[in-house]
Amino acid sequence: MKQLHDKITSEGRVLSEEVLKVDSFLNHQIDPMLMQAIGEEFASRFENEGITKILTIESSGIAPAAMAGLTMGVPVVFARKRASLTLTEGLISAEVKSFTKQTVNTISVSGDYVTSQDTLLIIDDFLANGQAALGLLDIAGQSGASVAGVGIVIEKGFQQGGKLLRDQGVRVESLAIIDSLADGKVSFRGEAEVR
C-alpha cells in the first residue's frame, strides 16, 4: 500500500534494528485519512469472506479496525487489556506478551460480542512476534467463531510472527512488510509489489 509506505518513510523513526516509531500517524496521533484508506484496503482484501465482526486489541488496533468496520458495515470488538468494573461476566480471556512493552497482559472480550455465529477478521497495528494475534486467535477459538484472516498494518518481516501465523495456516494480509531497520533505514519487502 503505497500511501502507507510513503507515510512510514516520511514520518516513521527507526529507534533500533527492532523498533520503528510511528506515533505521529498510527499509535498515538492518528492520521484519519490514512486510517480510512487502510480500512478500505482491508475491506477490499477480505470482501468475499463473509465477515460479521472485526476483532482487535486495545489500543492501537482500534483506529484501523474501526475504519475497516465502517467500510465493511460490521461491528468492531476490541479485547481489553485492563480489568473493567462493567466487564465481569462471560469473559473470554487469553495471555499476551507485548514485544514493545516487555509485559504480559490478560486480554478479555465479552462472550456476548464474539460467538460461534461470527466470522471474524482480526486487525492489529503491528505484527512482530505474533503474540497479540495469537491471543486474539485464542479468544476466537474459545468463542467458537471462525477466523477469515488477520489484517496487519505494519509487519516486521524480520521477526517470526508472520511466519508463525502463516505456518499455522492463518491468512495474514499485511499492508506494509518491513524486511529491515538496519542502519536507521526502513527497507520494505516487495517494493515493486506495493499497491
Disulfide bonds with the S-S distance in Angstrom:
none
